[in-house]
Amino acid sequence: MSRALPKYNKRRVGFIGGAAAVALSGTVIAGFALAGETPDSGGTKARTLAGPGTITCPDVRSKLPAVPASAKAEVDRNLTLLNTQIQEANTRLANTVGQGGPNFVQNAILGPLKDKRVATVNRIATAIGRTAAKPQGLDSLATCTLNAAGTNAGGGNAGANPGGAAGKPQAGGNTGNAGNAGNTGNTAAGTITCPDVRSKLPAVPASAKAEVDRNLTLLNTQIQEANTRLANTVGQGGPNFVQNAILGPLKDKRVATVNRIATAIGRTAAKPQGLDSLAACTLTK
């Protein structure tokens, strides 16, 4: 009996060690599944994520004309930023499975991603346009799509609500945020207010006035649209719905718009700096 005991212990240790190795290898495999592919410069390939699907964006680099040497560093920096934006969107896609209503992915991930890409490709076009013909139509490459797979197909999350009542929709017909049953994000319409841009501008050259006025009008339109969306989505989404689906995208749109204003002025006068600080808006209830 005493001689058999060490052999039993060896077998026991071997079994535990083997189980630990299997668990570790499973962790490594899962890590590789989430890591996926590194996207090409500017788009097309996005990270492959097990479960929620993959966000794919049009390639920007291949659509650019010859880039002047003086613009190369800035263009490369923004192409890298486009990749980072896709990676961040895919990470958010994986981290929010089960959250929001049927339009959550479009409103909270794809929409904001498009706005960020619009601002980034506009910076690329502006950089090239300083010493060569400014490329047109890059905005058409800003829209990305979700190749749905697994549990987050289509971006809707209308199934059972883990942590809450299974399948019980919140007000507005959307299932609740995972683990936050009954916690609607947009609980009251309120009002979105944004910093005034016009009063912070320097003297606008006559040659830039039409473009500046057009973009100032667009800033007002963006606020109106955001307030309309705020009123139309009461009762929808999770606790961060207003920030993710309304205030965040509005900020990205305003960044792109104030950058166009600064660029227009900068063609014939000193380019105003720091207008981006006026992009963030707040919700007043």
Number of C-alpha atoms within 10 A of each C-alpha: 5 6 7 8 10 11 11 11 11 11 12 12 12 12 12 12 12 12 12 12 12 12 12 12 12 12 12 11 12 12 11 14 15 16 15 14 14 14 21 16 19 26 25 16 19 20 23 22 21 17 17 25 22 24 25 20 24 17 20 21 14 10 13 16 13 11 19 15 11 12 18 15 13 16 24 16 12 21 23 16 18 27 24 17 20 29 20 15 22 24 18 14 25 18 11 18 20 24 28 29 24 18 17 27 26 19 21 25 25 24 21 25 23 25 22 22 28 23 21 23 26 22 19 25 23 21 21 24 16 13 13 15 13 16 18 11 12 17 17 12 18 23 16 20 13 21 15 15 15 11 16 23 16 18 27 20 26 20 15 16 21 16 12 16 15 14 15 17 20 20 17 14 13 24 31 36 30 19 15 17 19 17 18 24 21 21 18 13 19 14 17 19 15 18 13 13 17 10 7 12 15 13 11 19 15 11 12 18 15 13 16 24 14 12 19 19 11 16 22 14 12 18 20 15 14 21 19 14 15 23 16 13 20 18 22 29 31 26 18 15 24 25 18 19 25 24 22 19 26 24 25 22 23 28 23 22 23 24 23 19 25 23 20 21 24 16 13 13 15 13 15 18 11 12 17 17 12 16 22 18 18 13 16 9 9
